[in-house]
Amino acid sequence: FEFLPTILDTLTVDGVVHVPVTSFQPVAGLDVARTIADVVIAGSAQGAVEIGGPERLPMAAFLRRVPAAADTREIVEDEHARYFGVPLHSDSLVPLGPARIGALDYASWVAATD
């Protein structure tokens, strides 16, 4: 979740946030750290370990939840928008198979960081 403001900034063109049409399942940094620690301690990972947050939404819907009192940028879905220069498919940013799902949802993370 800590990276969401940067994502908004990189997707902004002429004051409008152009969001790829894709599903989005971001995860709190704390949950990422816990997953890495669990995998290292268990020593059982053979290959990639997929991780996602507990909420899966369209990317634009999720980014509209990012609080910023002074941020008036419009957020629009754009089928030609790129994510850090990369074109995405509808499931590019979500786990596709077995995954470790973080416990901390976005609203709880916001409440804890205020």
NUMAR-376122 format. One record per residue (C-alpha): residue number from 1; residue in three letters; y negated, z negated, x. Coordinates in pm, whole numbers, always signed. Example, Ala and Ser with C-alpha at 12.3 -4.5 7.8 and 13.67 -1.06 7.14 Angstrom:
{seq=1 type=ala c2=+450 c3=-780 c1=+1230}
{seq=2 type=ser c2=+106 c3=-714 c1=+1367}
This chain:
{seq=1 type=phe c2=+0 c3=+0 c1=+0}
{seq=2 type=glu c2=-229 c3=-67 c1=+292}
{seq=3 type=phe c2=-255 c3=+307 c1=+358}
{seq=4 type=leu c2=-368 c3=+412 c1=+7}
{seq=5 type=pro c2=-744 c3=+425 c1=+85}
{seq=6 type=thr c2=-672 c3=+654 c1=+381}
{seq=7 type=ile c2=-464 c3=+881 c1=+160}
{seq=8 type=leu c2=-753 c3=+904 c1=-87}
{seq=9 type=asp c2=-993 c3=+989 c1=+196}
{seq=10 type=thr c2=-771 c3=+1261 c1=+344}
{seq=11 type=leu c2=-723 c3=+1425 c1=+4}
{seq=12 type=thr c2=-1098 c3=+1437 c1=-65}
{seq=13 type=val c2=-1273 c3=+1775 c1=-65}
{seq=14 type=asp c2=-1643 c3=+1790 c1=-158}
{seq=15 type=gly c2=-1628 c3=+1446 c1=-319}
{seq=16 type=val c2=-1320 c3=+1517 c1=-535}
{seq=17 type=val c2=-973 c3=+1382 c1=-455}
{seq=18 type=his c2=-724 c3=+1672 c1=-478}
{seq=19 type=val c2=-382 c3=+1517 c1=-524}
{seq=20 type=pro c2=-55 c3=+1707 c1=-484}
{seq=21 type=val c2=+161 c3=+1727 c1=-796}
{seq=22 type=thr c2=+440 c3=+1501 c1=-678}
{seq=23 type=ser c2=+608 c3=+1171 c1=-749}
{seq=24 type=phe c2=+492 c3=+876 c1=-543}
{seq=25 type=gln c2=+665 c3=+548 c1=-463}
{seq=26 type=pro c2=+455 c3=+364 c1=-205}
{seq=27 type=val c2=+569 c3=+37 c1=-54}
{seq=28 type=ala c2=+388 c3=-268 c1=+82}
{seq=29 type=gly c2=+379 c3=-307 c1=+459}
{seq=30 type=leu c2=+541 c3=-648 c1=+422}
{seq=31 type=asp c2=+841 c3=-490 c1=+248}
{seq=32 type=val c2=+864 c3=-225 c1=+521}
{seq=33 type=ala c2=+865 c3=-496 c1=+790}
{seq=34 type=arg c2=+1133 c3=-693 c1=+604}
{seq=35 type=thr c2=+1349 c3=-383 c1=+569}
{seq=36 type=ile c2=+1319 c3=-301 c1=+939}
{seq=37 type=ala c2=+1409 c3=-657 c1=+1033}
{seq=38 type=asp c2=+1710 c3=-656 c1=+797}
{seq=39 type=val c2=+1837 c3=-325 c1=+936}
{seq=40 type=val c2=+1792 c3=-435 c1=+1298}
{seq=41 type=ile c2=+1959 c3=-771 c1=+1243}
{seq=42 type=ala c2=+2249 c3=-619 c1=+1049}
{seq=43 type=gly c2=+2290 c3=-341 c1=+1303}
{seq=44 type=ser c2=+2450 c3=-132 c1=+1033}
{seq=45 type=ala c2=+2212 c3=+162 c1=+991}
{seq=46 type=gln c2=+2366 c3=+491 c1=+1094}
{seq=47 type=gly c2=+2098 c3=+751 c1=+1034}
{seq=48 type=ala c2=+1794 c3=+731 c1=+814}
{seq=49 type=val c2=+1720 c3=+437 c1=+588}
{seq=50 type=glu c2=+1517 c3=+536 c1=+284}
{seq=51 type=ile c2=+1268 c3=+288 c1=+143}
{seq=52 type=gly c2=+1038 c3=+292 c1=-155}
{seq=53 type=gly c2=+826 c3=+60 c1=-360}
{seq=54 type=pro c2=+940 c3=-74 c1=-696}
{seq=55 type=glu c2=+717 c3=+167 c1=-893}
{seq=56 type=arg c2=+754 c3=+545 c1=-912}
{seq=57 type=leu c2=+468 c3=+736 c1=-1073}
{seq=58 type=pro c2=+296 c3=+1071 c1=-1039}
{seq=59 type=met c2=+81 c3=+1045 c1=-727}
{seq=60 type=ala c2=-247 c3=+1099 c1=-915}
{seq=61 type=ala c2=-163 c3=+823 c1=-1165}
{seq=62 type=phe c2=-84 c3=+580 c1=-885}
{seq=63 type=leu c2=-398 c3=+662 c1=-686}
{seq=64 type=arg c2=-615 c3=+607 c1=-995}
{seq=65 type=arg c2=-504 c3=+242 c1=-978}
{seq=66 type=val c2=-655 c3=+187 c1=-632}
{seq=67 type=pro c2=-949 c3=-46 c1=-688}
{seq=68 type=ala c2=-1280 c3=+43 c1=-532}
{seq=69 type=ala c2=-1584 c3=-70 c1=-725}
{seq=70 type=ala c2=-1820 c3=+172 c1=-551}
{seq=71 type=asp c2=-1576 c3=+466 c1=-543}
{seq=72 type=thr c2=-1671 c3=+720 c1=-807}
{seq=73 type=arg c2=-1462 c3=+1010 c1=-680}
{seq=74 type=glu c2=-1279 c3=+1208 c1=-943}
{seq=75 type=ile c2=-902 c3=+1233 c1=-890}
{seq=76 type=val c2=-745 c3=+1562 c1=-997}
{seq=77 type=glu c2=-392 c3=+1698 c1=-965}
{seq=78 type=asp c2=-392 c3=+2016 c1=-759}
{seq=79 type=glu c2=-73 c3=+2219 c1=-718}
{seq=80 type=his c2=-215 c3=+2365 c1=-395}
{seq=81 type=ala c2=-320 c3=+2033 c1=-240}
{seq=82 type=arg c2=-152 c3=+1934 c1=+83}
{seq=83 type=tyr c2=-56 c3=+1588 c1=+202}
{seq=84 type=phe c2=-186 c3=+1548 c1=+556}
{seq=85 type=gly c2=-165 c3=+1926 c1=+587}
{seq=86 type=val c2=+188 c3=+1955 c1=+450}
{seq=87 type=pro c2=+279 c3=+2117 c1=+116}
{seq=88 type=leu c2=+493 c3=+1890 c1=-101}
{seq=89 type=his c2=+767 c3=+1932 c1=-360}
{seq=90 type=ser c2=+792 c3=+1714 c1=-669}
{seq=91 type=asp c2=+1017 c3=+1465 c1=-489}
{seq=92 type=ser c2=+895 c3=+1484 c1=-130}
{seq=93 type=leu c2=+758 c3=+1127 c1=-119}
{seq=94 type=val c2=+1031 c3=+935 c1=-301}
{seq=95 type=pro c2=+1380 c3=+825 c1=-200}
{seq=96 type=leu c2=+1644 c3=+1076 c1=-306}
{seq=97 type=gly c2=+1959 c3=+879 c1=-244}
{seq=98 type=pro c2=+2053 c3=+521 c1=-178}
{seq=99 type=ala c2=+1737 c3=+336 c1=-81}
{seq=100 type=arg c2=+1600 c3=-5 c1=-9}
{seq=101 type=ile c2=+1343 c3=-82 c1=-276}
{seq=102 type=gly c2=+1060 c3=-318 c1=-192}
{seq=103 type=ala c2=+1010 c3=-626 c1=-405}
{seq=104 type=leu c2=+630 c3=-636 c1=-412}
{seq=105 type=asp c2=+470 c3=-426 c1=-687}
{seq=106 type=tyr c2=+119 c3=-289 c1=-647}
{seq=107 type=ala c2=-59 c3=-524 c1=-892}
{seq=108 type=ser c2=+92 c3=-829 c1=-720}
{seq=109 type=trp c2=-7 c3=-696 c1=-379}
{seq=110 type=val c2=-367 c3=-639 c1=-495}
{seq=111 type=ala c2=-380 c3=-990 c1=-642}
{seq=112 type=ala c2=-248 c3=-1140 c1=-318}
{seq=113 type=thr c2=-497 c3=-950 c1=-99}
{seq=114 type=asp c2=-809 c3=-1038 c1=-299}
